[in-house]
Amino acid sequence: MPYELPAPESGGQPNAPPPKRRRSERAPVSVGEEALDRLWLRVVCQAAQSSNFPPRPEVELFRRSQVLRLRRFYASRISEELGCAIVPPRESFNRWLLGRANRRETQKAARSVGKDKPKDGFVEQGQGDPLLGSASSRHFDPHVANKIEDDEVGHMGSAAAGLRSELLAALPVQLPYAETWDDAGQCANLRQYATAVLALFENDPPASEVCALCAAAIEWASSDEATAVASLDPSLEAFSAAERLENLRCRSAPAMHKRFACAVSRVCLDLEQAADEAVLAVRTCQSEVSGTCSRKASAAFDMKRGAYLFSLPCDGEADGDGSGSDDENEEPQDGRFMEDRGEFIISAGRFELLAKALRRTVRRVEDLAPSDDKSAETASAVAKLLRAPEAPWDLVFCLLCRYDALCGPGNKEGGGLHAAAPSLVFDSLVEFVDAGAPCVECFASPLNCQGGRWRYCSLFQDLDVFFGSLGSFLDIVSQPEATVGIFELNPPFIPGVMMQAAEEVLNAMDCAQATGSSLQFAVILPLAVPGSSDLWPHGASPLERLLDSPFARAATRSRRWLFQHGMSFRTDKKWPPFTARTRCVLLQSDAAAGSLPSTLRTLRNVCEAWRDPSEAVLDSGGEVDSDDTDSVVEALHCGKELVPVQSQDV
């Protein structure tokens, strides 16, 4: 289905480019917006000069096939090293992949590889990929090094370290989520965990103490709650099932670590090595197709669903690259993996927004690129690419293929990692800034960005920038021109990503304070991530570091807030939201800080727009929360003085 670009206002051929508007015809914008425009143009030129330009559907499909093979490799290595009964935590692979793609070494690898001689047991690797991340400069070689030390996973970056901690925390059994006040759910989890640990160590004499604790826990969890008085340890005052479960985890952790640490490390290191090999395979594919005619994406409109179905017709040898026609790519019997057919769905409304974004990019690169600057030629190449009739179809296919590979092939897989706060929250956050001040969504994508006044950052600079993205937040926040306005920051709840994001926020606030810039951050983070406590280099979680910052003016109380599902771009119908227990911290430089009552009032408006009005929300004690939003906002620091917090606030 060909996509028609708007006809030019003046006469000429139907496909002729519209006349370039003079700079004086542009609507007036603020100084902050002009700075972001210059930043965006620089990112566009960088993308157009990279090896990934122009985006090619067949390369994206091959990249996705490599990710699917990594998923299968990960599942098989878990089974080989940990046993068939061990199921990896849900979406643990997605979190590892997203952490690897976000780590800063991805951009530095191409410059640093080959400068240092590898140590014994390590071999040099290649360069990076926008999705698969950087090929590690050093690599564990099991043929030379026979023993894995605890810190060797750290050589692979925070993604592998995070995966290792998550796997160790999930052993020996993955427990369903239960609130701390849900006694029945916590008792069931305690009984299930203790039974699994006991089965592992019942024939292991050194772990006899752990076995005794497990037996006591099973007996307590199976008894009548009203008459159960025995505890796991007489010296501990642990009465609730949640406290008993946490105590049992801590007491059994050394034995679990001794039993599984090396096996889990081997899984993580092998996965990193397989990913590095996939990076090289994608680069080889790019070299082979360079200079050849690109395969064109096709789209069919489904009237019943009101959505487009995108695919890439296969021909000849290309079937093996992305279609999944061979036995290796077929779906296993357990149904966890889809066949790699390269078929994706997007709603008609979201596709139209993406098409408009591409047309807007054409106008902006022509308006912003100076005619006497070397970037003019690059901007012209971008405009030429985007004006082609097939450009919207090919680029949207590449976009859907890239994010499908990142989020996973399951029906609702990856929706939490690609989620966003409701639109009403963004409308309320605008009240914190003056008219014309920049508003930036820091962790978004072309598929779920807010649009309108809100600019956005996203992970894939080489592709998303053509749809209006400013590039990765971890890159742009260090730019002086970006330290103005309000930034909404809701990163994926992955330890490595949250650590980097918090560090960049604090650095940006220091820079804004030193230069007298008006900068604000509204940061949304969870209270805790299972298995991440040993990953914080500063001894405090990212949320705790932000709360302790002198720039933290106010924060919401811990409760379950609404989020828009990350897969909602597949339909124009309302996708049911989900909830997650988080806090929102507001950080302001002195130049941006208003009066404390005004700040708290605006944050309460954000809470009112954020909470679920259709359900009674329970607090941490299992009681129904008051409808009064005053109780869900906490005052923190005001300049150098600490404002007392009311007793009802958390």
LUMROZA-787521 format. One line per 2 residues: number of its first residue (from 1); their letters; for each residue x negated, y, z of C-alpha. Coordinates in Angstrom, 1 decimal. Each point is the difference from the previous one (the first is absolute). Layout:
// LUMROZA-787521
NUM	a	X,Y,Z | ...
// end
This chain:
// LUMROZA-787521
1	mp	0.0,0.0,0.0 | -1.9,3.1,-1.1
3	ye	-0.1,2.9,2.3 | 0.6,3.4,-1.6
5	lp	-1.9,3.0,1.3 | 1.9,3.2,0.0
7	ap	0.0,1.8,-3.4 | -2.1,3.1,0.0
9	es	1.7,3.3,0.4 | -1.4,1.4,-3.3
11	gg	0.2,-1.6,-3.4 | -2.4,-2.7,-1.2
13	qp	-0.2,-3.8,-0.2 | 2.0,-2.0,2.6
15	na	-3.2,-1.4,1.6 | -2.0,3.2,-0.2
17	pp	-1.3,1.3,3.3 | 2.0,2.9,1.5
19	pk	-1.8,3.3,-0.2 | -2.3,0.6,3.0
21	rr	1.5,2.4,2.4 | -2.0,3.0,1.1
23	rs	-1.2,0.0,3.5 | 2.0,3.2,0.7
25	er	3.2,-2.0,-0.6 | -0.6,-2.3,2.9
27	ap	2.2,0.5,3.1 | -1.9,1.6,2.8
29	vs	-1.5,-2.4,2.5 | -1.6,0.4,3.4
31	vg	-3.8,0.0,0.6 | 0.3,-3.4,1.5
33	ee	1.9,-1.4,-2.9 | -2.6,1.4,-2.4
35	al	-2.7,-1.7,2.0 | 1.8,-3.3,-0.3
37	dr	0.5,0.5,-3.7 | -3.7,0.4,-0.5
39	lw	-0.6,-3.0,2.1 | 2.5,-2.0,-2.0
41	lr	-1.6,1.0,-3.3 | -3.4,-1.1,1.2
43	vv	1.4,-3.4,1.0 | 1.7,-0.3,-3.5
45	cq	-3.3,0.7,-1.7 | -1.8,-2.5,2.2
47	aa	2.6,-2.6,-0.9 | -0.3,0.7,-3.7
49	qs	-3.7,-0.4,0.2 | 0.0,-3.3,1.8
51	sn	-0.3,-3.4,-1.5 | 3.7,-0.7,0.7
53	fp	1.2,2.6,-2.5 | 2.2,-0.4,-1.8
55	pr	2.1,-2.4,2.1 | 0.6,-3.2,-1.9
57	pe	2.9,-2.3,0.7 | -2.0,-3.2,-0.8
59	ve	-2.7,1.0,2.4 | 2.5,0.7,2.8
61	lf	1.6,-3.4,-0.6 | -3.4,-1.7,0.1
63	rr	-0.8,1.9,3.2 | 3.3,-1.2,1.5
65	sq	-0.8,-3.6,-1.0 | -3.3,0.2,1.9
67	vl	1.8,1.2,3.1 | 2.5,-2.9,-0.2
69	rl	-2.9,-2.4,-0.3 | -1.5,1.6,3.1
71	rr	3.3,-0.6,1.8 | -0.1,-3.7,-0.8
73	fy	-3.6,-0.2,0.9 | 0.7,1.6,3.4
75	as	2.8,-2.4,0.8 | -2.1,-3.0,-1.0
77	ri	-3.0,1.1,2.1 | 2.2,0.5,3.0
79	se	1.3,-3.6,-0.5 | -3.5,-1.4,-0.4
81	el	-1.6,1.8,3.0 | 2.9,0.2,2.5
83	gc	2.2,-2.9,-1.0 | 3.2,-0.4,-1.9
85	ai	2.2,0.8,3.0 | -1.5,3.6,0.3
87	vp	2.0,2.5,-2.0 | -1.8,3.3,-0.7
89	pr	1.8,3.1,1.5 | 2.6,1.4,-2.3
91	es	-1.5,2.6,-2.4 | -3.4,-0.3,1.6
93	fn	-1.5,-0.3,-3.6 | 1.8,3.2,-1.0
95	rw	-1.4,1.8,3.0 | -3.5,-1.2,-0.8
97	ll	0.3,1.1,-3.6 | 1.4,3.4,0.9
99	gr	-2.8,0.5,2.5 | -2.6,-1.0,-2.5
101	an	1.3,2.3,-2.7 | 0.1,2.9,2.5
103	rr	-3.4,-0.4,1.5 | -2.4,2.9,-0.8
105	et	-2.7,-2.4,-1.3 | 2.2,-0.6,-3.1
107	qk	-1.1,3.4,-1.4 | -3.6,-0.2,1.3
109	aa	-0.8,-3.6,-1.2 | -0.8,1.1,-3.5
111	rs	-2.7,2.4,1.2 | -1.5,-2.1,2.8
113	vg	-0.2,-3.5,-1.6 | -3.5,-1.1,-0.7
115	kd	-1.8,2.7,2.2 | -0.6,-2.3,2.9
117	kp	-1.6,-3.4,-0.1 | 2.4,-2.7,1.2
119	kd	-0.8,-1.7,3.2 | -0.4,-3.8,0.3
121	gf	3.3,-1.7,-0.6 | 1.5,2.8,-2.0
123	ve	0.1,0.7,-3.8 | 0.8,3.2,-1.9
125	qg	3.3,0.5,-1.6 | 1.6,2.4,-2.6
127	qg	2.1,3.1,0.1 | 3.5,0.9,1.1
129	dp	3.6,-0.2,-1.2 | 3.0,2.2,0.8
131	ll	2.0,-2.9,1.4 | -2.5,-2.7,0.9
133	gs	-2.3,2.5,1.7 | -3.8,0.1,-0.1
135	as	-2.1,-3.0,-0.6 | -2.0,-0.2,3.2
137	sr	-3.6,1.1,-0.2 | -1.0,-3.0,2.1
139	hf	1.5,-3.5,0.0 | -0.2,-2.9,2.3
141	dp	-1.4,-3.1,-1.8 | 0.9,-3.2,1.8
143	hv	-2.8,-1.8,-1.9 | -2.7,2.0,1.8
145	an	1.6,1.0,3.3 | 1.4,-2.9,1.9
147	ki	1.4,1.9,3.0 | 2.6,2.7,0.0
149	ed	-0.6,2.7,2.7 | 2.9,2.0,1.4
151	de	-1.2,3.2,-1.7 | -0.4,-1.3,-3.5
153	vg	3.6,0.6,-0.9 | -0.7,3.6,0.9
155	hm	-2.3,0.1,-3.1 | 3.1,-0.5,-2.1
157	gs	1.7,3.1,1.3 | 3.0,0.7,2.2
159	aa	2.4,-2.0,-2.3 | -1.7,-3.3,0.7
161	ag	-0.5,0.8,3.7 | 3.7,0.9,0.3
163	lr	1.0,-3.2,-1.7 | -2.2,-2.0,2.3
165	se	1.5,1.6,3.1 | 3.5,-0.5,-1.3
167	ll	-0.5,-3.7,-0.8 | -1.6,-0.7,3.4
169	aa	2.9,1.9,1.8 | 2.5,-2.1,-2.0
171	lp	-1.5,-3.4,1.0 | 1.1,-2.6,0.8
173	vq	3.6,1.0,-0.9 | 1.6,3.1,-1.5
175	lp	2.8,1.2,2.4 | 3.1,1.8,-1.0
177	ya	0.3,3.6,1.1 | 1.9,0.6,3.3
179	et	0.4,3.2,1.9 | -1.7,0.1,3.5
181	wd	3.4,0.3,1.7 | 1.4,-3.0,-2.0
183	da	-0.5,-2.7,2.7 | 1.5,-2.8,-2.0
185	gq	-2.2,0.7,-3.0 | -3.1,0.5,2.0
187	ca	0.7,-3.3,1.9 | 0.3,-1.8,-3.3
189	nl	-3.2,1.5,-1.3 | -1.8,-0.9,3.3
191	rq	1.1,-3.6,-0.2 | -0.9,-0.3,-3.7
193	ya	-3.4,1.6,0.4 | -0.9,-2.1,3.1
195	ta	1.1,-3.2,-1.7 | -2.2,0.7,-3.0
197	vl	-3.0,0.9,2.1 | 0.5,-3.2,2.1
199	al	0.2,-2.1,-3.1 | -3.4,1.4,-1.1
201	fe	-1.9,-0.4,3.2 | 1.6,-2.9,1.9
203	nd	-2.9,-2.3,-0.8 | -2.7,2.7,0.5
205	pp	-1.4,-0.2,3.6 | -1.7,3.4,-0.1
207	as	3.5,1.5,-0.6 | 1.7,-1.7,2.9
209	ev	0.7,3.3,1.7 | 1.8,1.3,-3.1
211	ca	2.0,-3.2,-0.2 | 1.1,0.3,3.6
213	lc	1.1,3.6,-0.7 | 2.0,-1.1,-3.1
215	aa	1.7,-2.8,1.9 | 1.0,2.4,2.8
217	ai	1.3,2.5,-2.7 | 2.1,-2.7,-1.7
219	ew	1.5,-1.0,3.3 | 0.8,3.6,1.0
221	as	1.4,0.9,-3.4 | 2.3,-3.1,0.0
223	sd	1.3,0.5,3.5 | 2.9,2.1,1.1
225	ea	-1.0,3.7,-0.1 | 1.8,0.7,3.3
227	ta	-1.9,-2.6,2.0 | -3.4,0.0,-1.7
229	va	-2.5,1.4,2.4 | -3.2,-1.7,-1.1
231	sl	-2.5,2.1,-1.8 | -2.9,-0.8,-2.4
233	dp	-2.5,1.2,2.6 | 0.8,0.6,3.7
235	sl	-2.3,3.0,0.0 | 1.9,1.7,-2.8
237	ea	3.3,1.8,0.5 | 1.4,-1.0,-3.4
239	fs	3.7,-0.6,0.2 | 1.4,0.7,-3.5
241	aa	-0.4,-2.4,-3.0 | -1.8,2.7,-2.0
243	er	-2.6,0.5,2.7 | -0.5,-3.7,0.4
245	le	-0.4,-0.4,-3.8 | -2.6,2.8,-0.1
247	nl	-1.9,-1.5,3.0 | 0.0,-3.4,-1.7
249	rc	-1.3,1.5,-3.2 | -2.9,1.7,1.9
251	rs	-0.9,-3.1,2.0 | 0.0,-2.3,-3.1
253	ap	-1.8,2.5,-2.3 | -3.5,-1.2,0.8
255	am	0.9,-3.6,-0.8 | 1.9,1.0,-3.1
257	hk	-3.0,2.1,-1.1 | -2.4,-2.8,0.6
259	rf	2.1,-2.4,-2.0 | 1.0,2.1,-3.0
261	ac	-2.4,3.0,-0.3 | -2.4,-1.5,-2.5
263	av	2.7,-1.5,-2.1 | 1.9,3.3,-0.2
265	sr	-3.2,1.9,-0.8 | -0.7,-2.5,-2.9
267	vc	3.5,0.7,-1.3 | -0.5,3.7,0.1
269	ld	-3.4,-0.1,-1.6 | 1.0,-2.4,-2.7
271	le	3.0,2.3,-0.8 | -2.2,3.0,-0.3
273	qa	-2.4,-1.8,-2.3 | 2.9,-1.2,-2.1
275	ad	1.3,3.6,-0.2 | -3.4,1.2,-1.1
277	ea	0.0,-2.6,-2.8 | 3.4,1.2,-1.0
279	vl	-1.3,3.6,-0.2 | -2.7,-1.2,-2.5
281	av	2.6,-2.0,-1.9 | 2.2,3.1,-0.4
283	rt	-2.9,2.1,-1.2 | -0.9,-2.7,-2.5
285	cq	3.6,0.1,-1.3 | -0.1,3.8,-0.3
287	se	-3.2,-0.3,-2.1 | 1.5,-2.6,-2.2
289	vs	3.2,1.9,-0.9 | -1.8,3.4,-0.3
291	gt	0.4,1.3,-3.5 | 2.8,-2.4,-0.9
293	cs	3.6,0.8,-0.5 | 1.9,-0.1,3.3
295	rk	2.9,-2.3,0.5 | 3.2,2.0,0.4
297	as	2.4,-0.5,2.9 | 3.7,-0.6,-0.7
299	aa	3.1,0.8,2.1 | 3.6,-1.2,-0.1
301	fd	2.8,1.8,1.8 | 2.1,-2.2,2.3
303	mk	3.5,1.6,0.0 | 1.2,-2.0,3.0
305	rg	-2.9,1.1,2.3 | -0.5,3.4,-1.6
307	ay	-3.7,-0.7,-0.2 | -2.8,-0.6,-2.6
309	lf	-1.8,-3.3,-0.2 | -3.6,0.5,-1.1
311	sl	-2.1,-2.7,-1.6 | -3.1,-0.4,-2.2
313	pc	0.5,-2.2,-3.0 | -2.6,-2.7,-0.2
315	dg	-1.9,-0.9,-3.1 | -2.7,-2.6,-0.6
317	ea	-2.6,-0.3,2.7 | 1.5,2.7,2.1
319	dg	2.5,-2.5,1.4 | -2.8,-1.4,2.2
321	dg	-1.0,3.4,1.4 | 3.3,1.0,1.5
323	sg	2.9,-2.1,-1.0 | -0.7,-2.9,2.3
325	sd	0.8,-2.7,-2.5 | -2.7,-2.4,1.2
327	de	0.3,-2.3,2.9 | -2.3,2.1,2.2
329	ne	2.4,2.9,0.0 | 3.3,-2.0,0.5
331	ep	2.0,0.7,3.1 | -0.7,-2.4,2.8
333	qd	2.8,-2.1,1.5 | 0.2,2.1,3.1
335	gr	1.1,3.0,-2.1 | -2.4,2.5,1.6
337	fm	-1.4,1.2,-3.3 | 1.8,1.1,-3.1
339	ed	-1.1,-1.2,-3.4 | -2.2,2.7,-1.6
341	rg	2.3,1.1,-2.8 | -0.5,3.7,0.3
343	ef	3.7,1.0,0.3 | 0.9,2.9,2.1
345	ii	3.1,2.0,0.8 | 0.6,3.7,0.7
347	sa	3.2,1.9,0.4 | 1.1,2.4,-2.8
349	gr	-0.1,2.9,2.4 | -3.5,-0.6,1.1
351	fe	-1.2,-0.6,-3.6 | 1.4,3.3,-1.0
353	ll	-1.8,1.7,2.8 | -3.3,-1.6,-1.1
355	ak	0.6,1.1,-3.6 | 0.6,3.6,1.1
357	al	-3.2,-0.2,2.0 | -1.9,-1.0,-3.1
359	rr	1.5,2.9,-2.0 | -0.8,2.4,2.8
361	tv	-3.6,-1.3,0.0 | -0.3,0.9,-3.7
363	rr	1.1,3.6,0.7 | -2.2,0.3,3.1
365	ve	-3.3,-1.2,-1.5 | 0.5,2.4,-2.9
367	dl	0.9,2.9,2.3 | -2.8,-0.6,2.5
369	ap	-3.0,-1.0,-2.1 | -2.1,3.0,-0.9
371	sd	-0.5,0.3,-3.8 | -3.7,0.7,0.5
373	dk	-0.6,-2.7,2.5 | -1.4,-3.5,-0.7
375	sa	3.2,-1.4,1.7 | 2.0,1.3,-3.0
377	et	-1.0,-2.9,-2.2 | 0.8,-2.5,2.7
379	as	3.4,1.6,0.7 | 0.7,-0.1,-3.7
381	av	-0.7,-3.8,0.0 | 2.4,-0.4,2.9
383	ak	2.7,2.0,-1.7 | -0.4,-2.0,-3.2
385	ll	0.3,-3.3,1.8 | 3.2,1.1,1.9
387	ra	1.7,1.5,-3.1 | -0.1,-3.4,-1.8
389	pe	3.6,-1.4,-0.3 | -1.1,-3.3,1.6
391	ap	-1.8,1.7,2.9 | 2.8,0.0,2.6
393	wd	0.7,-3.7,-0.6 | -3.7,-1.1,0.1
395	lv	-0.9,2.2,3.0 | 3.1,-1.0,2.0
397	fc	-0.8,-3.7,-0.8 | -3.6,0.5,1.3
399	ll	1.4,1.7,3.1 | 2.5,-2.7,0.8
401	cr	-2.6,-2.7,-0.7 | -2.6,1.7,2.3
403	yd	2.4,0.4,3.0 | 1.5,-3.5,-0.5
405	al	-3.5,-1.4,0.3 | -0.6,2.1,3.1
407	cg	3.2,-0.7,1.8 | 0.5,-3.6,-0.9
409	pg	2.2,-2.0,-2.3 | 2.7,-0.9,2.6
411	nk	3.5,1.3,-0.2 | -0.4,2.5,2.8
413	eg	-3.7,-0.4,0.6 | -2.1,3.1,0.7
415	gg	3.0,2.2,0.7 | -1.3,1.0,3.4
417	lh	-3.5,0.9,-1.3 | 1.6,2.2,-2.7
419	aa	2.7,1.5,2.2 | 0.7,3.7,0.6
421	ap	1.9,2.1,2.5 | 3.5,1.1,-1.0
423	sl	0.4,3.0,-2.2 | 1.8,1.9,2.8
425	vf	-3.2,-0.2,2.0 | -2.0,1.8,-2.7
427	ds	2.8,2.7,-0.2 | -0.4,0.6,3.7
429	lv	-3.8,0.1,-0.1 | 0.2,2.9,-2.5
431	ef	1.2,2.2,2.8 | -3.5,0.0,1.5
433	vd	-1.5,1.9,-2.9 | 0.7,3.3,-1.8
435	ag	1.6,0.2,-3.4 | -2.6,-0.8,-2.7
437	ap	-2.4,-1.8,2.3 | -1.1,-3.4,-1.3
439	cv	1.7,-3.1,1.2 | -1.9,-3.3,-0.6
441	ec	1.1,-3.6,0.5 | -3.3,-1.7,0.7
443	fa	0.7,-3.7,-0.5 | 2.6,-0.4,-2.8
445	sp	0.2,-1.3,-3.5 | 1.7,1.1,-3.2
447	ln	2.7,-2.6,0.8 | 1.0,1.4,3.3
449	cq	-1.2,3.6,0.3 | 2.5,2.7,1.1
451	gg	-0.5,2.4,-2.9 | 1.4,3.5,0.1
453	rw	-2.2,2.3,2.1 | -2.1,-2.9,1.3
455	ry	-3.2,-0.9,-1.8 | -1.4,-3.4,0.7
457	cs	-3.2,-2.0,0.3 | -0.2,-3.7,-1.0
459	lf	-2.5,-2.8,-0.2 | -0.6,-0.4,-3.7
461	qd	-1.7,3.1,-1.2 | -0.7,-1.5,-3.5
463	ld	3.7,-0.6,-0.7 | 2.3,1.9,2.4
465	vf	-1.5,3.4,-0.8 | 1.8,0.0,-3.4
467	fg	3.3,-0.1,2.0 | -1.1,3.0,2.2
469	sl	-2.0,-1.6,2.8 | -2.8,2.1,1.5
471	gs	-2.1,-3.2,0.4 | -0.9,-1.8,3.2
473	fl	0.6,1.9,3.3 | -3.3,-1.3,1.3
475	di	-1.7,1.9,-2.8 | 2.0,3.2,-0.3
477	vs	0.2,0.8,3.7 | -3.7,0.8,0.1
479	qp	0.5,2.8,-2.6 | 0.1,3.5,1.6
481	ea	2.9,1.0,-2.2 | 2.1,-2.8,1.3
483	tv	-0.2,1.2,3.6 | 3.2,2.1,-0.1
485	gi	3.7,-0.7,0.3 | 1.7,-3.1,1.5
487	fe	-1.1,-3.6,-0.6 | 2.4,-2.9,0.8
489	ln	-2.1,-3.1,0.7 | 1.6,-3.4,0.2
491	pp	-2.8,-2.5,-0.9 | 0.5,-3.7,-0.3
493	fi	-0.3,-1.5,3.5 | -3.4,-1.6,-0.8
495	pg	-2.8,0.5,2.6 | -2.7,1.0,-2.5
497	vm	2.3,2.4,-1.9 | 1.3,1.6,3.2
499	mq	-3.5,0.5,1.4 | -1.1,1.8,-3.2
501	aa	3.1,2.1,-0.1 | -0.3,1.1,3.6
503	ee	-3.6,0.9,-0.4 | 0.8,2.1,-3.1
505	vl	2.8,1.7,1.8 | -2.2,1.0,2.9
507	na	-2.8,1.2,-2.3 | 2.5,2.0,-2.1
509	md	1.4,1.7,3.2 | -3.5,0.9,1.1
511	ca	-0.7,1.5,-3.4 | 3.3,2.0,0.0
513	qa	-0.7,1.2,3.5 | -3.4,1.2,-0.9
515	tg	1.2,1.9,-3.1 | 3.2,1.3,1.5
517	ss	2.2,-1.9,-2.4 | 3.6,-0.8,0.7
519	lq	0.1,-3.8,-0.1 | 2.5,-2.5,1.5
521	fa	0.3,-3.8,0.0 | 3.0,-2.1,0.9
523	vi	-1.5,-3.4,0.5 | 2.1,-3.2,0.4
525	lp	-1.7,-2.9,1.6 | 1.0,-3.2,1.8
527	la	-0.7,-0.5,3.7 | -2.1,-3.2,-0.6
529	vp	-1.0,-2.4,-2.7 | -0.4,-3.7,1.1
531	gs	-3.6,-1.1,0.0 | -1.5,3.5,-0.6
533	sd	-1.1,1.0,3.6 | -3.6,-1.1,-0.7
535	lw	-0.2,2.0,-3.2 | 0.1,3.5,1.3
537	ph	-3.6,1.3,0.0 | 0.8,2.9,2.4
539	ga	1.8,-2.3,2.6 | 3.3,1.6,-0.8
541	sp	2.6,-0.6,-2.7 | 0.6,2.6,-2.7
543	le	3.2,1.0,1.7 | -1.7,0.5,3.3
545	rl	-2.8,2.1,-1.6 | 2.6,2.3,-1.6
547	ld	2.0,0.4,3.2 | -3.2,0.9,1.9
549	sp	-1.0,2.6,-2.7 | 0.2,3.7,1.2
551	fa	1.9,0.6,-3.3 | 2.9,-2.3,1.0
553	ra	2.9,2.3,0.9 | 2.9,-2.4,0.3
555	at	1.0,-3.6,-0.7 | 3.1,-2.1,-0.2
557	rs	0.8,-2.6,2.5 | -0.7,-3.7,-0.8
559	rr	3.1,-1.5,-1.5 | 1.2,-1.8,-3.1
561	wl	0.3,2.5,-2.8 | 1.5,-0.3,-3.5
563	fq	-2.1,-0.7,-3.1 | 0.9,-0.3,-3.7
565	hg	-0.9,-3.4,-1.5 | -3.0,0.1,-2.3
567	ms	1.8,-2.0,-2.7 | 3.0,2.4,-0.2
569	fr	-1.3,1.3,-3.4 | 1.5,-3.2,-1.6
571	td	3.5,1.3,0.3 | 1.9,3.2,0.1
573	kk	2.4,-1.4,2.6 | -0.7,0.8,3.6
575	wp	-2.5,-2.5,1.4 | 0.6,-0.9,3.7
577	pf	-2.7,1.7,2.1 | -2.0,-1.8,2.7
579	ta	-1.4,1.1,3.3 | -3.5,-0.1,1.5
581	rt	-1.2,1.1,3.5 | -2.2,3.0,-0.6
583	rc	-0.8,3.5,1.2 | -0.4,3.2,-2.0
585	vl	-2.8,2.4,1.2 | 0.0,3.6,-1.1
587	lq	-3.5,1.6,-0.2 | -0.4,3.7,-0.7
589	sd	-3.0,2.3,-0.3 | 0.3,3.2,2.0
591	aa	0.8,2.0,-3.2 | 3.0,-2.3,-0.6
593	ag	1.3,-0.4,3.6 | 3.1,1.8,0.8
595	sl	1.7,0.4,3.3 | 0.4,-3.3,1.9
597	ps	3.8,0.2,0.3 | 0.3,0.5,-3.8
599	tl	-2.4,-2.9,-0.7 | 2.0,-2.3,2.3
601	rt	3.3,1.1,-1.5 | -1.2,-0.7,-3.5
603	lr	-1.4,-3.4,1.0 | 3.3,-0.9,1.6
605	nv	1.7,0.8,-3.3 | -2.4,-2.4,-1.6
607	ce	1.1,-2.7,2.5 | 3.6,0.7,-0.6
609	aw	-0.5,-0.6,-3.7 | -2.2,-3.0,0.6
611	rd	2.1,-2.1,2.4 | 2.6,-2.5,-1.0
613	ps	3.4,1.5,0.7 | 1.9,-3.3,-0.5
615	ea	-1.6,-1.9,2.8 | -0.6,0.4,3.7
617	vl	-3.8,0.1,0.4 | -1.5,-1.8,3.0
619	ds	-3.0,1.3,1.9 | -2.9,-2.0,1.3
621	gg	2.0,-1.2,2.9 | 2.9,-1.3,-2.1
623	ev	2.3,2.8,1.0 | 2.0,2.1,-2.5
625	ds	-1.8,3.2,-0.8 | 1.8,3.3,0.6
627	dd	1.2,1.8,-3.1 | -1.8,3.2,1.3
629	td	-3.0,0.4,-2.3 | -1.7,2.2,2.7
631	sv	-1.1,-3.2,1.7 | -1.8,-1.4,-3.0
633	ve	-2.5,2.9,-0.4 | -3.1,0.4,2.1
635	al	-2.0,3.2,0.3 | -3.8,-0.6,-0.1
637	hc	-2.7,2.7,-0.3 | 0.7,3.6,-0.6
639	gk	-3.3,1.7,-0.8 | -2.4,-0.8,2.9
641	el	2.8,-0.5,2.5 | 1.8,-3.3,0.6
643	vp	3.8,0.4,0.2 | 1.6,-2.1,2.7
645	vq	2.2,-2.8,-1.4 | 3.5,-0.5,1.4
647	sq	0.5,-3.1,2.0 | 2.5,-1.5,-2.4
649	dv	-2.6,0.2,-2.9 | -2.3,-2.8,-0.9
// end
